[in-house]
Amino acid sequence: MEPFGKSLVLAGLLLVVIGALLWSGWGRGWLGQLPGDIRIEREHGSFYFPIVTCLLLSALISILLWLFRK
């Protein structure tokens, strides 16, 4: 049970660091506005789907998890 506890603590610390960075404004200029993100704006509403941002974050999280496994 001890390794599982250590993993939870590391995951929590990682989330705190990422949250603090995003809260401080880091990434505000480019996060969610990458080329390939879908944005449709009409007069009655708008639709936004940051597909490239999601793919980039997914790849980054996958690499971090792979590194923590080793």
C-alpha positions in Angstrom: 0.0 0.0 0.0 3.0 2.3 0.5 3.9 2.7 -3.2 0.3 3.6 -3.9 0.3 6.3 -1.3 3.5 7.8 -2.7 2.0 7.8 -6.1 -1.1 9.7 -4.9 1.1 12.3 -3.1 3.2 12.8 -6.2 0.1 13.1 -8.4 -1.4 15.6 -5.9 1.7 17.7 -5.9 1.9 17.7 -9.7 -1.7 18.9 -9.8 -1.0 21.7 -7.3 2.0 22.9 -9.3 0.0 22.8 -12.6 -2.9 24.6 -11.0 -0.7 27.3 -9.5 1.0 27.9 -12.9 -2.4 28.2 -14.7 -3.8 30.4 -11.9 -0.8 32.8 -12.2 -1.5 33.4 -15.9 1.2 31.1 -17.4 -0.1 29.8 -20.7 -2.8 32.5 -21.1 -1.4 33.7 -24.4 -1.1 30.3 -26.2 -3.1 27.7 -24.2 -6.3 27.1 -26.0 -5.4 29.2 -29.0 -3.1 26.9 -31.0 -3.4 26.4 -34.7 -5.9 23.6 -35.3 -8.2 24.5 -32.4 -11.8 24.8 -33.7 -13.6 28.1 -33.2 -16.9 29.0 -34.9 -18.5 32.3 -34.1 -21.9 33.3 -35.4 -24.2 36.1 -34.5 -26.4 33.9 -32.3 -23.6 32.0 -30.5 -20.2 30.5 -30.7 -18.6 27.1 -30.5 -15.1 26.4 -29.4 -13.3 23.1 -29.2 -9.5 23.1 -28.5 -8.7 19.8 -30.1 -4.9 20.5 -30.7 -4.5 21.8 -27.1 -6.2 18.6 -25.8 -3.9 16.4 -27.9 -0.8 18.3 -26.7 -1.8 18.0 -23.1 -2.7 14.3 -23.5 0.7 13.6 -25.0 2.4 15.6 -22.2 0.5 13.7 -19.5 1.2 10.4 -21.2 5.0 11.1 -21.2 4.9 12.2 -17.6 3.1 9.1 -16.5 5.5 6.9 -18.5 8.5 8.6 -16.8 6.9 8.1 -13.3 6.4 4.4 -14.1 10.1 3.8 -14.6 
